[in-house]
Amino acid sequence: MKKFLCLLCCLVLCGCNVKAPESSSSLQNSDVNVSKADTINNTNNTSNINNNNNNNFTAYDTHKPVAGEKSIANLLLTAKQPVGHTMYVWGGGWNEEDTAAGVDATTIGVNPYWAEFASQQTANYDAEANAFKIHNGLDCSGYIGWTLYNVFETENGKEGYVRKAATMAKAFAENGWGTFTPAAEIKDYKAGDVMSMDGHVWLCLGSCDDGSIMLMHSSPPGVRICGTPIDGETSDAILIAQQYMKNFYPEWFEKYPECDVESTYISASDQFRFSEQTLSDEHKLKDMSAPEVLNWIYAGRE
């Protein structure tokens, strides 16, 4: 059903113009050291994003997203906000006509109703039954579009960044934001890469020592951290994703423990990578492994 919804989403949703603007392969669940006690306060994931961009503090300094700050650090912190609190809703983030970004994806901060709606759902959440109830959550392209809007913009109601999932990576490169690499030519995976495939789009968090990839995305049942398998089997990325979802979003994880994706996420996804001119990366987050990136996102910088 998940694959069907993603493919159907690609076929139905229309495009719109977008303006420029340490782990080992033998890792077990108990080996992943992800402790809330070692982290900053993580209880306010659904709060609005800081809209004060006229100060001397960056998202990296405060460890909070800052609307309009064009950096990889801010991209990752912003993308974290709906994780574990937002259901996958086919058409979520789009307008009523399914032609462009809707009000939810052109608003600074998260819609508080996303978390309210998510809290009302059971382990048997039916994404198909909630299709096009666009204010209840986000679909894959709505999630990426909402994230980018909060990185590039500081005011509500401007032109959005939601478009057909399969076209996002190439379109962003054509806007001059960075580089496009077809799936067959990808050599590495770095935090902040936007990955487009037929019917889906996801945000890369980097790779693990065993070669598996970690990501954030919106796919049934909702917005969460996942990992790719290795030869069809459980990988470091999947185990670490499970630990983060379990530790930081226990109510979500109890209902939705799945943190794995299909191997086609690697074999069939084209890659877009932001240039330094578009999103700065002075703290070299793109050079970190996926476990290091997640440790920074959730625990603060060293």
N, C-alpha and C positions, 0 to 999 in steps of 0.2 A: 504493500500500500504506500510506503514511504517513497519508493522509487516512482510509482505511478503518479503520486501527487506532484513530485518535483518535475517530472517530465510534462505533466499536464499543465503545470504552472508556466513552463517555458512556452508551450504552444498557445496558451490563452492570453498571457499578459503581453501587452503591446509595448514597444519601446517609446522613449521620449528623448528630447534633446537634453544633453547634460552640459552645463556651462563649466568652463575652467575655473577656476577660482584662484644533571649528570647521572645519568642512569646507565644501566647495563641491560643486555638482552635477557639476563636471568632474573631481572627484577620481579619481585613478588609484591603483592599489595602491602604487606607489613613492612616492606623495605622503604616505602616512600614516606619521607619525613615532611609532612604537610600539617603543621600545627597552628591552630588559631591563636594559641598563646604567644606565638612568635610573630604575629602579624599586627598590622594596624587595625583599628576598628573597622570591621567589614559589615556592619549591621545596617548601613544606609545606602544599599545598592540602588534603591529606587528614588533617591533624592535627585533634585534637579542639578544639572551640571553648572559649575561655577561660571557665571557670565561676566565676571570682572576681569577683563583682559588688559586693563590699564594699570598694571602693577608690576613689581619687579620679580614676581614669583611665577615659575612655569609649572606645568602639570607634573614634571619630574620632581620639582622642589616640594610641592605640596602633596603629591601623590593623589591628586584629584583632577578629574577632567576639567579643562578650561575651554569654553566655547570659543571657537575662532583661532585657537592656537594650532598652527600647522607643524606638527611634529609626530614622529612615530610613537613617542611616549604617550602623547595625548590620544592618538588613534587607538592604542591598545587599552588605555584606561577608559575611554569612552565606550569601546566595544564591550567591555566587561559589564557595564551598567545593567543591561537587560538580562544577563545570564542568570538562569535559575529562577527567573521571576516572570517570564514572558512566554506565552504559548505560541506555537506555530499556527498562524491563521492565513490561509490562502487568500492573497490580496491585501493583507495587512501592510500598511505603509504606502499603499497606492490610493489614488483618488477613486471616486465612485465609478468613473468611466473606464478605469483600468488603462489609462493612457499616460499617466505621469505620477509624480509623488503627490501623496495626499497630505492632509493637515498634520497627521501624526509624524510623518517623516520630514516635515518642514517646521518643526517645533524644537526649540532648545530644551533639552532635558527629556526624561522619560515620561510617558503618559502614566500617571499613577493607576489608571484603571487596568493597565496590563497586569500588574501584580495582583490586583483585586480579582480579576477574572481568573488568573492562574490558580489562586488560592481556592477557588470554588470547584476546580476540576478534580476528577478521580484518576486512578491509574489507567482507566479505560477511556481516556480522552480520545474523542473522535474528531480528528482534524477535518475530515471530509464534511462532517455535519456542520462544522463551523466555518466553512469556506465563505469568503466574501463578507464576513462580519468584521469589517476592516478596522474597527477601533478596538478590537479585543486582543490584538497581538500583532505579530510581524511575520511575513514570509521571508524567504532567503534574501531576495533583492531589496525588500523593504528594510530589513535589518542592516544591510550594508549601506543602503541609501541614507537611512537615519543616522548611522554612525558618521558617515562622511559629512552630512549636513552639520552635525554638531562639532566637527573638526574645522570645517571651512567657514562656517557662518556664525554670527553673533546675534542675529535677530530672527524672529519668527516670520514665516510667510513668504520667504524668497523662493526663487526657482530651486527645485529639488534635484536630487542625485539618483533617484530610483529609476531604473530602467530594466529591460529584459535581462535576466540573470546571465544567459550565455554570452551576451554582448558586452558585459561590463569591462572585463580585462582589456579587450581590444579598444573599446571606446575611450577608456581612461588614457591609454597610451596615445591615441589619436588626438586627445586634448592637449598633449604635450606634458602630461604629469609624470611620465616615467617610461619604462620599457615594457614591451610585450614579448613574451616567449611562448611559442606553441608547445603543447604538451610533450611532443616527441623530442624537443630540444632542451628541456629544462635540466639544469645541472645541479641546482641546489634550491633549498626552500628556506626563506628567512621571515622573521616576524614582520608583519605588516603587508605581506604579499596578498593581493586579491586574486583568488583563483576561480575562474569561470569554466563550467562544463555544461553540457546539454541539460538544461532544466534546473541548474543550481549554481550558486555562488557562495564562496566561503572565505574566511579570513585566516591566513596561516599564522601560526605562532612559532614556527621553526621546527627543527628536527631533533630527534633523540639519538643516542649513541647507536642504537640498533637500526637506524635508518627510517624508523617510523615517524610520521608527521602529526603534530598536534594542531588543532584548529578550534575556532569559534564559529558557530553558524546557527541559523534558524532552520530546522528541519523537524518534522513531526517526532516528538511531541512539542518541541519548543527550542528556545535559545539556550545553548549549552556548550560545554567544552567536550570535544571528542578526539579520538586518535585513529589513525589508519592501522590496519593489520600488517603483519609480515607473513607472506605466503599463506594468507588465509587464517592465520592464527593470532592469538592475543599477543600484543606487542607492549613495549615500554610505554608508548604514547597512550594506549588504551588504559593501562593500569594506572598511570599518573592522572589521566582525565577522571577516572573513577574516584580516585582519592580526593581530588579537588572538589568534585561535585558532591561527594559524600560529606566532606568536612565543612564546606562553606555553604552548601545548600541542602541540608539533610532532609527537609520536608520534600523537596523536589526529588532527591535521589531515592527516597523511599518509594515514591510512585513511579519514577522513570530512571532506573539504574543503567540503562543502555548508554554506553559512551563510545561505541565503535561505529565505523562507517565502512562502506564497501571499498575494495581495492581500486575501483574505478576513479575514486577521488584523486588518486595519483596518476593513473594511466590516461585519464581522459580530460584532465583539467589544464587549461591554458593559464599562464601566469602573467600578472601585472605587478611590477615593482616600482614603488614611488621613488622618484629622484630626490636627492638631497635638497634641490632647489624647491621642490614642492612640499615635502615633509622632511624637516631636519631630523638628524639622528646623532646629535653630538655625544650622546651617551652610549652609542654603539650597541643599541638593543638588537639591531639586525645581525650583529656578529655573535650573539648569544645562542646557546642551545635552547630548545623549547622548555626544558625544566628550569633553566636559569631565567628565561623570560617570565614564566608563570610565577616563579619565586619573587621576582621583582614586582609583577602586577599585584600580587596578593600580600607580599610581606614588606614592601618598600625596598628602596635601594640599599646596597651595602654601605 
